[in-house]
Structures are given as C-alpha cells and as structure tokens.
Amino acid sequence: MTPKSGKGRKEGPISQQLKSGEAYTNMAKGVTELPYDIAGAPVDLATMLMRPFGYSTEKPVMGSDFIKEKMTKLGVRPEPPADPTAKGFYTAGELLSNLTNPAGVTRAVVKGAQKTGEAATAVAKDFQDYNRQLTVPGASYAVRPIGSTVMSGPVGFNQGVSNIDELLSKGVSNARSVAGQDADMADRIKSFWDTKARNYFTRQFGTPDDPVMDAIIKKRIKSIGLEGMFPEYMIDQIAVGKTRINDQGQERFFAKYPRAMEDFAAKYDPATGLKGNVISTDAAMSSPKYEYLLSDQGQALGRAAAAAEADRMSMQGLRPELINTRVGVVARSGTNPERIIGDGTKSADALLQAFEEAQAYKKLSPEQQVEWANEQFGMGRNLGFMDQANVGKNILPDNIVTAIEKGEPVYDVGIMAKPLEDLFKPSSINAFLATVPAREMKNMRFEDAVAGAVKMNELATQRQVMIDRIRAGKPVPDKVFSDGVSKPLLQFGEDSGLDGFAWKRIEKREATVPEGAYVGHSVGGYETGGIGYTTEKRNGFNTGQWQVYTLRDNRNRPVNTVEVKMLDEVTPVVTQIKGNGRATGNVPAEKYDGAVLRFLQTYLKPAAIEEKDELLTPLLQNYKAELGSSPRYR
C-alpha cells in the first residue's frame, strides 16, 4: 500500500521527464515553433473568421500548420515527439512562446521578439522560394477557383444584369448582322454564344483552367495589343525550365524564371475585371454610425472570404504568389436600410435585392406565392406564364442562392481592361465565325474562335496599313500585287502600245484588296465585305461563280478591273468594268478600252455585258450592243 506522503510511489512519465531533464529540452524545442506561428498568423486569423460560414479546412495553405508540415518535409523543422508526455511539454513550450489569441501572434509580441520575427520572415521567404518550384503543369494563375459561382441568369426577373450576361447577349444579338440573309448561319452563331461562350465565361474564365490564358502563354493567341501587355520575352521565359518525375510518377515543372509567371499574373488578373461579391443580409456587416461604410466585421468578412478563395485555389494546384483574389462585401447600410453599400461590382446591388426577394418568396405558402406572383405581373414585371417553381428560379437561380447562403463570393466582371476587352469583342468573334463552315463550327472551342478572330483582326490591321500606303502613293513590296494573282492570260507586245501589259486573274480574295486600293474602287469587298458584297457573293468567289480579272502594267500594277459572273460552267457574263489607271476609281477605261475589248473578244468571250453604258467607252458600248441583252434577263 502506497503511503499518502507519496514516498515509495512509482515514478510516472511526467516525473521521469522532469527528473531526466527531457521535459525542459522538449519545452525548448516547442519554443522553436514560434516562427511558423508568426508566418501563418494572417491565414489562421482569416480561417477563424470563416468558421461560422461553414469553412472547415483544417490546414489552410500558408497557415501555421501547413508551413510546419512543409518545413518538416524539407528537413528544416524536426518532427515533434511522438510520446504523449514529451509532446505535452513540447506543446507547453510552444504555448509559452506564443501567449496570444488562438489564431496567431499579436503585433506587440512580434515587436518584442525581433530576432524571432526575423527568423519567421526568413522561414516564410524560404517556403515561398521552395513552393515557387512546385509548379503543376497546366496550372498558372487565377482570380477565382474552379467551381466558383458566376453571376449569370435572371436577377429579379431581368436578363443581362451581370456584365458577363451582357457580353454574351451582344454576341447573340450581333449574329444576325454578320450573317446577313443566311438564317442558318445566324442560328449557328447564336448557339455558339449560348453554349460554348457561356460555358467559358461561367466555368473557365479567370480560373486555373482558363484555356484563353493558356493559349496566350503558349502563343496560340497573339496580337500587337497582347504583346504590349505581355512582352515576348515574358512569354518566352514562362516556358523555360525542366520537368521531373518523382518516385510516385508525378510530374513537376521546375521553372527557371518563376518571376515571369508572377509578372504575367500581375497584369492579366486585373485585366479580367473579375470580382467576387459576398452578399450579406447581416446588419452587423454595416457601420452603426456611418451610412456608407461597412463595419470592422464586414471588412473582416471580405478579407476572410478572399483568404478562403485563395485556399481553394491553392488546393487546386496554384502557387500562392500567383493567386490574385478580388472580393468585396455588399450589404445594406446600417443607418439607411434603403441604401446598399460595399465594394462589390456594379451588378451587386441588384444581386442583393434579388437574394432578399428570393428568401422572402421561399417563406411564403403556395397560395401566397401565387398571389405575390400575380401582383408582380400586374406591376409589369416579366413573369410571363411561369409556374411557382420557375418564378423562384427567375428571381435568382438556385446555384447563386446556394453560394450566397454559404457565404461564398458570386463573381462578375466590373470593368474589363484592354487588351482582353478587344480579345472578347463579340463583333470580331462573330466576323470570324461567319467564315467557319457549319461542321467545323460544331467542333470549335471558344478559345479557337478567339484565336481565329485575333488572327483575322491582325490581318485586317496589316491590310489597312497596306491600303493606306497604296492610297497615299507610298511604296509597298512587289509581292503585295503578285500574291494571289495568276500568271499572264493575255500579254501585249510592242506593237500594241502597251508593251509589258498583261491580263491576269485574281485567284485569292485577299488579292482584291490591293487591286481596289490602287485603282480606287470597291472590288476589295470580296475580302473585307461591305455594301454589295454579301456572304453569298464572297463565298461565290471561292467557288468560281464570281471571278475578277485585272489588267496589269509593266510594273505589275493594276489599271483596269473586270468582274464576271458565271451563269453556268461555260457562260460568263461581265458585270463590271472599272478603272483607267491608278486612283481613277469607277470610270470608263478610256486609255485601255482597246485592251479590254481584245481580252473580252479573244479570251473571255462573254455572253453579255451588264455594265452601265455611262461607264463604258463608245468602243465597249458597241461590243455590248453586239452581244445583246444578258441571258439572265431574256
């Protein structure tokens, strides 16, 4: 029997640790956790604030426990003791060194421990340098996580409230304009925006899986505008590095210039204009004194939501320094409930109102819901013939309601900056889609359409520069007038007075542009479009139904142009004869009517000439009369 004095009692593990001195050693080791607690304090605080909203990640990225785990794997931090008693002393040492709130260290403690603070800074820097080497192939930057919610769909029965929906709507409405009378093409383009473009902007834009961003980095999408923001050296440096495979078969890309991707993200992310709106109906989010200000708690909610989004992106493979979250809190004013305040996007006011309305609607009985819907319809709201379930969904889509209830941001574009604004310009994308065959468009991705539109715009820019130089009489390369033009079909010798002149056929649509610019007429519309150049006519050039012939001087410069329509495989009709030398425009071929007549009689042999008499010389008028009226009008 053990005496009450304790004498003769067997030593327990605590006594053994104290007697051997291991207790003090383990407590000293626990003190070394302070640098990691300091480095992870901001994320730990943000995580605590998000707990009431259902955020339950145990080891948030860049939090103290996360950093400790990484430093242990690197061999910088020793493993804590496994023995329960030893671990107890170890934890006691950590707590003694960190007498602060549960989330982290206070500013006073950091100031009072200068050396420890310097150590923490060094640890954080070392960790960032280490993490910078762990680039996951394909992952790059992000403003929002994969799977985050985008503001799209009806908001308070109104369509096109978000800027993203407005952009998509422009793509749909512009389809008819570019398709002209081709109703099938207009429907295909509308469907493209309703499906593929919508999928991109709601699921991929601004996430680690953004295919347009990836195409820019891999130079599949490039333009003068993009190069102004993302210089070629930056794009080149992103791809430099080595890919290694570990024992588990996992690939990791070790970037030689990790800062290049950071510089890219620092420019691309703000240009998206994406921002998450955290919608709150909690009165505590607003200042009780100032009408236009959020409370400290409201501001903390925004920081916590941003940290939670950053944590989600880190779990999706992003390096922390490539994450650029933008989140704002939106609530009603504490002193004037009619006013909506916060730092969300312009569309956030309507979003808050619709959420409040959706919440109120769900609380109504079925009879009350019908009565309410009838009242709203009577007030002119766009309810149409919706049943009760659809009324609720048209106040606000279910996925948006769920995100708000969980305290998650709902994203929209505030102001999209150049060059992305130009990149996603609906009229440019549609102009490209109008050139794509139906079968090809069916399999086309949104990023492919963007790349095609960019290339078309770049060519248009280069073409306009070329046109301006030609019209101004400035020199251009000879190939401008030779590319896309056939070999001589009919040549003139010395006895003709036109030595070195020749008739040729323009075989490619783009070659009509310098032709029109030099002579001064509209034949370039076969390539650029415009009045009189429908999609059907432009496509007819490609099939040979419409043909263009050019009389070239001894420098291969055009002086006259003849347009022909093939009524069938063997029946050409001359529709236009324009030009009398450089910059003459739509005038009769006075100096060259003999060359025109010879071409028509000996080579083309048309069934008729449809050009107006006032644009023909007497010589050509007589030939027109000999041929008689056009077969099209007989």
Secondary structure, DSSP 8 states (H G I E B T S, - for coil): ---TT-TT----HHHHHHHHTHHHHHHHHHHTTHHHHHHHHHHHHHHHHHGGGT---SS-TTSHHHHHHHHHHHTSS----SSHHHHHHHHHHHHHHT-S-TT---HHHHHH-HHHHHHHHHHHHHHHHHHTT-B-TT---BSS-TT-EE--S-BTTBSS-SHHHHHHHHHHHTHHHHHTT-HHHHHHHHHHIIIIIHHIIIIITTSTT-HHHHHHHTTSS--HHHHHHS-HHHHHHHT-EEEEE-TTS-EEEEES-HHHHHHHHHHHHHHH-EEEEEE---GGGB-SS-TT-B-HHHHHHHHHHHHHHHHHHHHTT--GGGB---EEEEEE-SS-TTSEEES--TTHHHHHHHHHHHHHHHTS-HHHHHHHHHHHHHTT-S-TT--HHHHHHHHS-HHHHHHHHTT--EEEES---TTHHHHT-HHHHHHHHTTS-HHHHHT--HHHHHHHHHHHHHHHHHHHHHHHHHHTT----THHHHTTB-S-SEE--GGGT-TT-EEEEE-SGGGHHHHHHHHTSSTTHHHH-BTTB-HHHHHHHHHTSEEEEEEE-TTS-EEEEEEEEEEETTEEEEEEEE-SSTT--S---TTTHHHHHHHIIIII--SEE-S-GGGS-HHHHHHHHHH-S-GGG-
